[in-house]
Amino acid sequence: MDIIQIGNMPVSIQTLSFFLSLGTALIGLLLISHYLIAGNYKPAYKWLFSGVINSLWIWKLSPILFQPLETIKHPFTLLYFTGGTKGVLLACLFFIGDSIWKIYKQPQFIISFISQTVLLWMIGSGVYLIWNHTLGSSNEGTEVFLILMIVMVVWYLITSKNILLIGTFYGLSGGVLSLLYDYAPELYFISGSFFFVLYLLPLSNLNKREAQYSQEVVKWRM
């Protein structure tokens, strides 16, 4: 794993690229939502931002749950280590549960939230390899992934097509490119499949039945 030095702390390029990509995606999503997407985007963006940040804390602090004795003995290891794959899964479960709860409380923002979540994934994963390459880790095909992301985002902004369908195309196309360029394609295929399942559900038609859906949820809650 490639390492760079930040002060006295060694940091992997992969980890630094992840956080830079996430920051870039959040800023890019904020600008896109503010200038190019009509509607009240702010509540859903706040949901997404808080959900992502809280999920990162859970991922970072998950060793307390998975290795409590070691963490108590060596608490400073939390500065360097995370919960690994288990921590990622725990953070994902938290994000999904937190999102469902927020949608349950305010279902009128579900369209904006889903759209912004898919856009965040596309932008973040699209620029990840670029940051990785910029920081010194060689990545073939970075331009291809970036072009794919830009094309998909522009397609959505111009046509206003169902974002879940576009996210499906992006995920599955990214998975194929990952195989061609010898990257790990799992996240792309999983995301594409997940968006496709959502697209097949009644949620896929939310842009046409938002008011009806909100009424249904309110009746169910009552």
PyMOL commands that set and color helices and strands:
alter all, ss='L'
color gray80, all
select helices_A, chain A and resi 13-35+42-61+63-66+68-73+75-79+84-105+107-134+142-159+163-180+186-200+202-221
alter helices_A, ss='H'
color red, helices_A
select strands_A, chain A and resi 3-6+9-12
alter strands_A, ss='S'
color yellow, strands_A
deselect
rebuild
show_as cartoon
